[in-house]
């Protein structure tokens, strides 16, 4: 009799697996908070190639009426990456696609600001074998100002 190999990756999961029909409207997923440091600005500048001085030259910013380096919009949008939280661990077996993302930038974010991000399920659109899960994304700063609101859509398998 041949033994089945032990495959630890199949049992090494952070969360119970969920499928489209396991989610409910209003569920909220909190993401880790982050203080926007000079190092994060430098890393984003390197990764994005955005070399405008508003993002890396504090004297330029001050000369233009800003107290600190101004974060790039995409630098704020990435704070809503579902991968920073538990959601992607819940859907390892059911996630088929990340379909859509949109962001609206409401207030400036400067170096030194601390951001608090979350995702909340606002729509569940069932199909025959899959469904589209829509979440609103929100980023709030340390002054309780919402600096970003947006939307994300995911295609999930149903439990068949």
KETI-865517 format. One record per atom (N, C-alpha, C, O, CB): residue in one letter; x, y, z. Coordinates in steps of 0.02 Angstrom, whole numbers, padded with zeros to 5 digits, always signed. Atoms other than C-alpha are relative to their C-alpha. Glycine has a CB too. Layout:
<kezas>
AXYZ/...
</kezas>
This chain:
<kezas>
X+00042-00059+00000/X+00000+00000+00000/X+00045+00062+00000/X+00090+00068+00041/X-00048+00000+00061/X-00040-00061+00006/X+00071+00168-00052/X-00029+00053+00047/X-00089+00063+00050/X+00001+00025-00073/X+00024-00052-00046/X+00063+00307+00077/X-00007+00067-00037/X+00029+00081-00085/X+00048+00008+00060/X+00011-00067+00028/X-00001+00480+00036/X+00050+00047+00032/X+00057+00048+00094/X-00074+00024+00011/X-00049-00046-00029/X+00134+00613+00058/X-00035+00052+00044/X-00091+00074+00030/X+00041+00035-00055/X+00025-00052-00045/X+00108+00736+00200/X+00011+00068-00035/X+00067+00086-00052/X+00035-00002+00070/X-00003-00065+00034/X+00068+00905+00121/X-00020+00054+00050/X-00078+00072+00055/X-00046+00001-00063/X+00016-00047-00054/X+00082+01032+00262/X-00034+00064-00024/X-00072+00094+00014/X+00063+00018+00036/X+00031-00062+00024/X+00029+01178+00151/X-00076-00006-00005/X-00111+00044-00005/X+00029+00019-00068/X+00072+00009+00004/X-00145+01101+00138/X-00034+00008+00068/X-00094+00024+00071/X-00015-00068-00028/X+00030-00007-00066/X-00173+01106+00325/X+00026+00061+00038/X+00005+00074+00094/X+00013-00063+00041/X-00030-00059-00033/X-00071+01262+00366/X-00038+00062-00023/X-00015+00098-00068/X+00076+00005-00017/X+00042-00056+00020/X-00208+01393+00355/X-00013+00044+00061/X-00023+00020+00116/X-00066-00025-00030/X+00011-00048-00054/X-00232+01551+00458/X-00074+00004+00019/X-00090+00020+00076/X+00025+00068-00020/X+00072-00008-00012/X-00423+01549+00441/X-00038-00058-00032/X-00013-00091-00078/X-00024+00067-00029/X+00044+00047+00033/X-00564+01432+00402/X-00017+00027-00069/X-00025+00087-00078/X-00066-00012+00042/X+00015-00021+00068/X-00601+01435+00216/X-00073+00018-00008/X-00118-00015+00018/X+00020-00055-00050/X+00068-00025+00012/X-00754+01532+00159/X-00012+00007-00075/X+00034+00020-00114/X-00011+00068+00036/X+00021-00007+00069/X-00849+01536-00004/X-00050+00057-00004/X-00070+00086+00047/X-00031-00066-00026/X+00043-00058+00011/X-00963+01668-00079/X-00059+00003+00048/X-00071+00054+00080/X-00025+00001-00071/X+00060-00001-00042/X-01118+01616+00017/X+00013+00002+00075/X-00034+00008+00114/X-00041-00062-00016/X-00018-00004-00071/X-01024+01619+00183/X+00007+00072+00025/X+00014+00083+00085/X+00064-00038+00013/X-00010-00070-00019/X-01008+01809+00181/X-00068+00035+00008/X-00118+00015-00021/X+00042+00037-00052/X+00062-00037-00013/X-01138+01934+00243/X+00011+00075-00011/X+00066+00101+00001/X-00024-00013+00072/X-00003-00073+00007/X-01176+02115+00204/X+00018+00031+00067/X-00005+00008+00120/X-00068+00028-00025/X-00019-00036-00060/X-01097+02232+00330/X+00062-00027+00034/X+00089+00006+00079/X-00056-00001+00048/X-00062+00027-00032/X-00950+02119+00377/X+00057+00050-00013/X+00063+00077-00068/X+00018-00071-00028/X-00055-00049+00003/X-00798+02228+00411/X+00067-00034+00012/X+00072-00077+00057/X-00011+00058+00051/X-00068+00027-00005/X-00614+02186+00390/X+00047+00057+00014/X+00058+00100-00028/X+00021-00039-00064/X-00046-00052-00021/X-00493+02296+00485/X+00071-00019-00023/X+00092-00076-00015/X-00002+00012+00077/X-00068+00010+00023/X-00319+02315+00411/X+00048+00033+00050/X+00027+00078+00086/X+00011+00028-00072/X-00047-00030-00048/X-00161+02357+00511/X+00009+00075-00012/X+00011+00098-00069/X+00068-00035-00005/X-00013-00072+00006/X-00133+02541+00548/X+00073+00010-00021/X+00115-00034-00014/X-00014+00036+00068/X-00068-00014+00023/X+00021+02625+00477/X+00014+00074+00006/X-00026+00115-00016/X+00011-00025-00072/X-00023-00070-00001/X+00115+02786+00513/X+00043+00010-00062/X+00089-00028-00076/X+00039+00017+00065/X-00034-00015+00063/X+00176+02863+00351/X+00068+00032+00015/X+00072+00092+00027/X-00044+00046-00045/X-00067-00023-00016/X+00363+02879+00381/X+00038+00022-00062/X+00018+00008-00119/X+00039-00055+00036/X-00043-00019+00056/X+00500+02955+00274/X+00025-00062-00037/X+00032-00060-00098/X+00061+00042+00026/X-00023+00062+00033/X+00560+02778+00240/X-00053-00028-00047/X-00036-00053-00101/X+00019-00053+00053/X+00053+00024+00044/X+00390+02729+00169/X-00006+00045-00062/X-00018+00020-00117/X-00068-00001+00038/X+00001-00045+00058/X+00392+02884+00058/X+00057-00018-00048/X+00046-00021-00108/X+00007+00074+00023/X-00057+00017+00043/X+00566+02837-00006/X-00011-00067-00035/X+00005-00073-00094/X+00065-00003+00043/X+00013+00065+00030/X+00514+02656-00036/X-00052+00006-00056/X-00045-00025-00109/X-00024-00051+00053/X+00051-00009+00052/X+00359+02711-00132/X+00029+00036-00060/X+00013+00019-00118/X-00060+00038+00028/X-00031-00037+00055/X+00460+02835-00235/X+00042-00048-00042/X+00039-00046-00104/X+00044+00058+00027/X-00042+00048+00035/X+00582+02696-00280/X-00042-00049-00041/X-00027-00062-00099/X+00044-00038+00048/X+00042+00050+00034/X+00445+02570-00324/X-00041+00031-00056/X-00051+00000-00109/X-00046-00033+00050/X+00045-00030+00050/X+00334+02692-00420/X+00036+00038-00054/X+00010+00046-00110/X-00048+00046+00035/X-00035-00042+00048/X+00465+02797-00507/X-00024+00072-00001/X+00000+00112-00041/X-00006-00030-00069/X+00026-00068-00003/X+00368+02953-00461/X+00052+00045+00034/X+00066+00037+00093/X-00069+00003+00039/X-00054-00041-00025/X+00502+03085-00440/X-00019+00073+00009/X+00025+00117+00008/X+00059-00005-00046/X+00019-00070-00011/X+00400+03242-00413/X+00021+00021+00070/X+00012-00017+00117/X-00077+00009-00010/X-00027-00021-00065/X+00477+03343-00270/X-00052+00006+00056/X-00034+00007+00115/X+00034+00066-00008/X+00051-00004-00052/X+00310+03358-00179/X-00001-00063+00043/X-00027-00063+00099/X-00069+00012-00032/X+00000+00064-00036/X+00338+03177-00126/X+00065-00016+00036/X+00069-00063+00074/X-00016-00056-00048/X-00064+00017-00032/X+00520+03185-00071/X+00042+00060+00023/X+00094+00051+00054/X+00041-00040-00047/X-00039-00059-00018/X+00580+03366-00045/X-00042+00043+00048/X-00085+00080+00027/X+00020+00041-00063/X+00040-00035-00050/X+00513+03438+00118/X+00004+00076-00007/X-00045+00110+00008/X+00022-00021+00070/X-00006-00073+00010/X+00579+03613+00080/X-00044+00023-00058/X-00074+00077-00055/X+00073+00019-00012/X+00045-00015+00056/X+00487+03612-00086/X-00072+00002+00025/X-00110+00047+00008/X+00008-00054-00057/X+00068+00002-00028/X+00329+03562+00008/X-00016+00061+00041/X-00068+00092+00033/X-00010-00063+00042/X+00010-00059-00043/X+00348+03700+00136/X-00006+00064-00041/X-00047+00108-00026/X+00058+00007+00051/X+00004-00059+00044/X+00378+03829-00002/X-00067+00004-00036/X-00086+00057-00060/X+00058-00002-00051/X+00065+00003+00033/X+00212+03773-00076/X-00058-00008+00050/X-00112-00030+00031/X-00001-00057-00050/X+00054-00002-00049/X+00113+03784+00087/X-00018-00066+00033/X-00070-00070+00066/X-00059+00027-00031/X+00014+00065-00031/X+00123+03603+00144/X+00046-00010+00060/X+00104+00009+00057/X+00008-00057-00051/X-00041+00008-00060/X+00186+03556+00318/X+00053-00054-00005/X+00102-00053+00032/X-00044-00015+00058/X-00045+00058+00005/X+00274+03396+00263/X-00004-00028-00071/X-00038+00001-00114/X-00019-00055+00052/X+00006+00035+00064/X+00299+03277+00117/X-00072-00021-00011/X-00106-00042+00036/X+00047-00062-00002/X+00068+00020+00018/X+00135+03243+00027/X+00001-00070-00028/X+00039-00085-00074/X-00031+00050-00051/X+00004+00069+00025/X+00089+03061+00000/X-00033-00001-00068/X-00079+00036-00082/X-00039-00045+00050/X+00030+00013+00065/X+00052+03004-00176/X-00067-00036+00010/X-00073-00075+00057/X+00048-00041-00046/X+00066+00033-00006/X-00129+02948-00201/X+00006-00076+00001/X-00027-00109+00042/X-00045+00020-00056/X-00007+00073+00001/X-00075+02771-00245/X+00032-00026+00065/X+00019-00083+00085/X+00042-00022-00060/X-00030+00019-00064/X+00028+02767-00085/X-00054-00008+00053/X-00046-00049+00099/X+00053+00053+00022/X+00056+00006-00046/X-00135+02790+00009/X-00045-00058-00021/X-00069-00096+00022/X-00041+00066+00004/X+00043+00055+00025/X-00236+02671-00101/X+00027-00068+00020/X-00012-00113+00036/X-00007+00004-00076/X-00027+00065-00018/X-00115+02529-00063/X-00011-00017+00073/X-00003-00075+00094/X+00075-00003-00015/X+00015+00014-00070/X-00160+02547+00120/X-00065-00040+00007/X-00081-00065+00061/X-00005+00065+00041/X+00062+00039-00001/X-00325+02462+00073/X+00010-00069-00031/X-00039-00104-00044/X-00055+00037-00037/X-00012+00067+00029/X-00241+02306+00001/X-00026-00053+00047/X-00004-00060+00104/X+00076-00010-00014/X+00032+00052-00041/X-00347+02162+00064/X+00052-00049+00027/X+00043-00079+00079/X-00053-00038-00040/X-00052+00046-00021/X-00187+02058+00075/X+00033+00016+00065/X+00067-00026+00094/X+00051-00003-00052/X-00029-00019-00064/X-00135+02155+00229/X-00041-00028+00059/X-00017-00028+00116/X+00004+00076+00006/X+00044+00025-00053/X-00280+02079+00327/X-00014-00075-00008/X+00024-00111-00040/X-00065+00038+00000/X+00017+00071+00000/X-00366+01911+00349/X-00041-00022-00060/X-00043-00081-00075/X-00038-00015+00062/X+00045+00019+00055/X-00485+01917+00199/X+00032-00049-00049/X+00001-00100-00064/X-00022+00061-00036/X-00027+00047+00050/X-00366+01834+00073/X+00014-00070+00029/X+00014-00119-00008/X+00063+00028-00030/X-00011+00066-00031/X-00329+01695+00198/X-00065-00038+00005/X-00066-00100+00004/X+00032+00009+00070/X+00065+00031-00004/X-00515+01662+00212/X-00023-00028-00068/X-00062-00075-00070/X-00051+00050+00025/X+00024+00019+00067/X-00536+01643+00023/X+00054-00034-00042/X+00051-00031-00104/X-00026+00062-00036/X-00055+00032+00038/X-00379+01546-00025/X-00027-00051-00051/X+00001-00058-00106/X+00048-00036+00048/X+00028+00051+00045/X-00488+01409-00104/X-00057+00026-00044/X-00075-00007-00093/X-00025-00058+00041/X+00058-00024+00038/X-00631+01516-00169/X+00014+00061-00044/X-00027+00076-00088/X-00055+00016+00048/X-00014-00060+00039/X-00549+01672-00241/X+00018-00018-00072/X+00065-00056-00085/X+00057+00041+00032/X-00015+00010+00071/X-00554+01672-00431/X+00034+00061-00030/X+00077+00054-00073/X-00064-00016-00038/X-00029-00060+00031/X-00512+01854-00469/X-00013+00062+00043/X-00064+00068+00077/X-00029+00010-00070/X+00009-00068-00025/X-00487+02030-00405/X-00022+00039-00061/X+00017+00048-00108/X+00068+00031+00034/X+00030-00027+00061/X-00602+02120-00528/X+00008+00075-00009/X+00017+00098-00065/X-00071-00017+00000/X+00005-00073+00008/X-00603+02304-00490/X+00022+00035+00064/X+00015+00009+00119/X-00072+00020-00018/X-00019-00042-00056/X-00535+02442-00379/X-00009+00072-00022/X+00009+00090-00078/X+00074-00014+00024/X+00005-00071+00013/X-00576+02626-00369/X+00015+00037+00065/X+00004+00010+00119/X-00070+00020-00029/X-00016-00040-00059/X-00521+02764-00251/X-00018+00072-00012/X-00011+00098-00067/X+00074-00007+00019/X+00013-00072+00001/X-00575+02940-00211/X+00040+00029+00058/X+00033+00007+00115/X-00078+00016+00007/X-00044-00030-00050/X-00450+03049-00118/X-00032+00062+00028/X-00046+00110-00008/X+00070+00016-00032/X+00041-00052-00032/X-00535+03163+00007/X+00039+00053+00037/X+00017+00111+00041/X-00047-00033+00047/X-00043-00047-00037/X-00396+03245+00109/X+00073-00019-00012/X+00087-00077-00025/X-00017+00000+00077/X-00071+00016+00009/X-00206+03258+00093/X+00026-00042+00058/X+00001-00038+00114/X+00041+00064-00007/X-00035+00039-00051/X-00095+03137+00187/X+00073+00021-00003/X+00104+00023-00057/X-00008-00078-00012/X-00070-00023-00004/X+00076+03196+00247/X+00042-00049+00040/X+00016-00091+00077/X+00003+00070+00033/X-00047+00040-00041/X+00230+03112+00318/X-00016+00014+00073/X-00025+00071+00093/X+00075+00017-00017/X+00016-00006-00071/X+00194+03079+00501/X-00072-00017+00016/X-00088-00031+00074/X+00015+00069+00024/X+00069+00019-00012/X+00008+03044+00479/X-00005-00075+00012/X+00033-00114-00016/X-00045+00020-00060/X+00014+00071-00012/X-00058+02879+00546/X-00067-00016-00032/X-00116+00020-00022/X+00000-00017+00077/X+00059+00019+00038/X-00185+02789+00438/X-00031-00064+00027/X+00004-00111+00047/X+00017-00009-00074/X+00039+00057-00024/X-00322+02666+00489/X-00047-00020-00057/X-00092+00017-00076/X-00041+00019+00066/X+00036+00022+00060/X-00394+02564+00345/X-00047-00057+00017/X-00035-00097+00062/X+00049-00022-00054/X+00048+00055-00008/X-00543+02449+00332/X-00037-00013-00065/X-00040+00030-00109/X-00050+00015+00057/X+00042+00020+00056/X-00649+02356+00206/X-00066-00025+00028/X-00067-00058+00080/X+00035-00056-00044/X+00065+00022-00024/X-00836+02324+00224/X-00041-00025-00059/X-00046+00008-00110/X-00037+00057+00038/X+00041+00030+00053/X-00949+02211+00121/X-00064+00041-00008/X-00102+00051+00040/X-00017-00074+00015/X+00059-00041+00014/X-01084+02317+00038/X-00046-00031-00052/X-00103-00009-00060/X+00022+00069-00023/X+00042+00031+00052/X-01147+02205-00101/X+00023-00071-00012/X+00083-00085-00012/X+00002+00041-00066/X-00013+00070+00017/X-01159+02019-00139/X-00044-00016-00060/X-00105-00018-00054/X-00015-00048+00062/X+00036+00013+00061/X-01208+01978-00317/X+00011-00072-00021/X+00064-00088-00049/X+00021+00049-00057/X-00010+00071+00016/X-01236+01791-00342/X-00007-00015-00074/X-00046+00016-00110/X-00050-00041+00039/X+00006+00028+00067/X-01209+01700-00505/X-00015-00074+00009/X-00033-00096+00064/X+00066+00011-00042/X+00016+00072-00004/X-01233+01516-00545/X+00051-00038+00041/X+00033-00074+00087/X-00004-00030-00070/X-00053+00037-00035/X-01065+01449-00484/X+00048+00046+00038/X+00090+00023+00077/X+00039-00042-00049/X-00042-00050-00033/X-00983+01609-00424/X-00043+00058+00023/X-00104+00059+00011/X+00057+00025-00048/X+00034-00062-00019/X-01029+01776-00349/X+00051+00056+00006/X+00110+00044+00016/X-00037-00009+00066/X-00042-00059-00006/X-00960+01951-00345/X-00012+00031+00069/X-00068+00049+00086/X-00013+00052-00057/X+00001-00031-00066/X-00919+02019-00172/X+00029+00070-00008/X+00085+00079-00031/X+00041-00042+00053/X-00021-00069+00005/X-00908+02209-00166/X+00012+00028+00070/X-00030+00020+00114/X-00052+00043-00038/X-00016-00032-00064/X-00823+02301-00023/X+00016+00073-00011/X+00046+00092-00061/X+00059-00036+00034/X-00023-00069-00001/X-00805+02484+00015/X+00066+00001+00038/X+00075-00035+00086/X-00053+00049+00032/X-00064-00009-00035/X-00630+02536+00065/X-00001+00069+00031/X-00028+00117+00003/X+00061-00009-00048/X-00003-00064-00036/X-00598+02673+00191/X+00067+00007+00035/X+00093-00041+00064/X-00058+00005+00051/X-00061-00017-00036/X-00442+02757+00258/X-00015+00063+00039/X-00037+00114+00012/X+00061+00009-00048/X+00011-00056-00046/X-00454+02874+00408/X+00067+00017+00032/X+00106-00028+00048/X-00054-00017+00054/X-00063-00020-00032/X-00311+02975+00482/X-00009+00007+00076/X-00063-00005+00103/X+00026+00066-00030/X-00001-00005-00073/X-00266+03007+00665/X-00047+00055+00026/X-00062+00057+00085/X+00070+00014+00024/X+00048-00053-00019/X-00385+03158+00666/X-00072-00020-00016/X-00117+00021-00014/X+00018+00066-00035/X+00066+00028+00018/X-00532+03045+00615/X-00028+00030-00064/X-00088+00029-00075/X-00050+00012+00056/X+00021-00024+00065/X-00537+03125+00442/X+00005-00058-00050/X+00057-00091-00054/X+00044+00060-00024/X-00004+00051+00051/X-00581+03004+00303/X+00040+00029-00058/X+00020+00079-00088/X-00071-00023-00024/X-00044-00025+00052/X-00440+03028+00177/X-00010-00037-00066/X+00011-00012-00118/X+00072-00005+00022/X+00013+00038+00060/X-00493+02894+00053/X-00064-00039+00009/X-00078-00065+00064/X+00059-00048-00017/X+00055+00048+00002/X-00651+02802+00007/X+00002-00031-00069/X+00021+00001-00118/X-00071+00034+00014/X-00004+00034+00064/X-00663+02674-00129/X-00042-00063-00001/X-00084-00074+00042/X+00071-00016-00016/X+00037+00062+00010/X-00728+02509-00190/X+00046-00053-00028/X+00092-00038-00067/X-00061+00012-00047/X-00037+00057+00026/X-00657+02337-00224/X-00050-00055-00015/X-00099-00064+00022/X+00055-00025+00051/X+00043+00056+00018/X-00739+02188-00311/X+00042-00062-00009/X+00095-00061-00039/X-00041+00016-00064/X-00033+00065+00004/X-00691+02006-00298/X-00048-00052-00027/X-00107-00052-00010/X+00027-00022+00069/X+00040+00056+00025/X-00754+01853-00392/X+00018-00061+00042/X+00076-00082+00044/X+00013-00013-00076/X-00010+00059-00043/X-00777+01705-00274/X-00040-00059-00024/X-00095-00051-00051/X-00019+00017+00073/X+00037+00062+00013/X-00827+01525-00302/X-00054-00009+00052/X-00047+00012+00109/X+00047-00061-00002/X+00051+00022-00048/X-00986+01462-00224/X+00019-00070+00022/X+00057-00105-00012/X-00071+00001-00032/X-00010+00068-00026/X-00983+01304-00119/X-00049-00044-00038/X-00109-00038-00029/X-00011-00004+00079/X+00045+00041+00042/X-01053+01176-00242/X-00014-00068+00027/X-00050-00107-00004/X+00028-00007-00069/
</kezas>
